[in-house]
Amino acid sequence: AQTVTQSQPEMSVQEAETVTLSCTYDTSESDYYLFWYKQPPSRQMILVIRQEAYKQQNATENRFSVNFQKAAKSFSLKISDSQLGDAAMYFCAYRSRNRDDKIIFGKGTRLHILP
Amino acid sequence: DVKVTQSSRYLVKRTGEKVFLECVQDMDHENMFWYRQDPGLGLRLIYFSYDVKMKEKGDIPEGYSVSREKKERFSLILESASTNQTSMYLCATSPSSGGGSDTQYFGPGTRLTVL
């Protein structure tokens, strides 16, 4: 069965600095999607960034980028120029491309932004 | 934009009560999901549905049931609420795999307290 592991329950970063959130996953499949979701305090969960496993190029969305290492089964999220609005719980998630539509989530990393 | 709404943001019930949590989406998505979110445990899938009147058990279905009579509405039912069901409940939707999207869209969540 697939699993997703986020080893950092909480992290802090100074405003305007760069922070990297770690995620590893376990799967025997070769074709899948990976996601980072953001859940701000008392607000709705939203998608930050997604990566298709067959694409070698790392996904980027403005200040958010990933480091996708398929062989190592690693999928870290880098946030550049951190802003107060980035404070949230971040979830790494996995979805098989070939099977049903379920998504498997990690346990989350709470990110604090220090002014 | 996809809109996913949940009937209540906060709910307080007593042990033994029957509880209904409703989720409604306006984007004609085939798939709907119910998760519970607990600190340190991340999101755990309770039930999901691929179509009207269809349901599949997730990872923690015990103590819950679901109903999907219409495509846009997915209800989670706690037949006899217990204190260990105090949690945040999240609804999510997604198009089917053939619909070209792999992302789930979340509702705002219902924080349920069972006394």
Interface residues (C-beta under 8 A of the other chain):
Chain A: P9 Y33 F35 Y37 R43 Q44 M45 I46 L47 R50 F91 R95 R97 D100 D101 K102 I103 F105 G106 K107 G108
Chain B: N31 F33 Y35 G40 L41 G42 L43 L45 F48 Y50 E56 G58 L90 A92 S94 S96 S97 D102 T103 Q104 F106 G107 P108 G109
